Amino acid sequence: MIKPSKELFTNSFVILFPHPEDFDTIYLTAYALWKTKFWHQFLIGSVIPFIRLQDVRKEFASKVNQEIKDH
C-alpha cells in the first residue's frame, strides 16, 4: 500500500523535493490519496498486493499538479 510516511520503511518509494517548502503540499496530497483509498484501483498481485512505480509516477504527478493549480 502507498502509505505516506516521513520515515523510510521496506519496499517504499522515496520522493525527493527540489524545494523543501513543497514538502507540506505534496505530503498532504499523498496522505489524502492514501486515506481515500485512491491507490486501491492500481493494486496488483493476488498474494502480496503492490503497485507499479510507473502508476505512482503518472497518477501522483497529475494529482499534485492539480492540487497546486487549485490552490
BELLINUR-V7614 format. One record per pair of residues at least 12 apart in sequence whose ideal C-beta (glycine too) atoms are under 10 Angstrom apart, sorted by the first residue. I is the first residue (numbers start at 1). J is the second residue. Records with the same first field share a line. If there is no record, write none. Layout:
BEGIN
I = J + J
END
This chain:
BEGIN
1 = 34 + 37 + 39 + 40 + 43 + 49 + 50 + 51
2 = 30 + 33 + 34 + 38 + 39 + 40 + 42 + 43 + 50 + 51 + 55 + 56 + 59 + 60
3 = 30 + 31 + 34 + 35 + 39
4 = 26 + 27 + 28 + 29 + 30 + 31 + 32 + 33 + 34 + 35
5 = 27 + 30 + 31 + 34
6 = 23 + 27
11 = 48 + 50
13 = 30 + 51 + 53 + 56 + 57 + 60
15 = 27 + 30 + 56 + 60 + 64
22 = 64 + 68
25 = 64 + 67 + 68 + 71
26 = 60 + 63 + 64 + 67 + 68
28 = 67
29 = 60 + 63 + 64 + 65 + 66 + 67 + 68
30 = 56 + 60 + 63 + 64
32 = 63 + 67
33 = 56 + 59 + 60 + 63 + 64 + 67
38 = 59 + 60 + 63
39 = 51 + 55 + 56 + 59 + 60
41 = 55 + 59
42 = 54 + 55 + 56 + 58 + 59
43 = 55
END
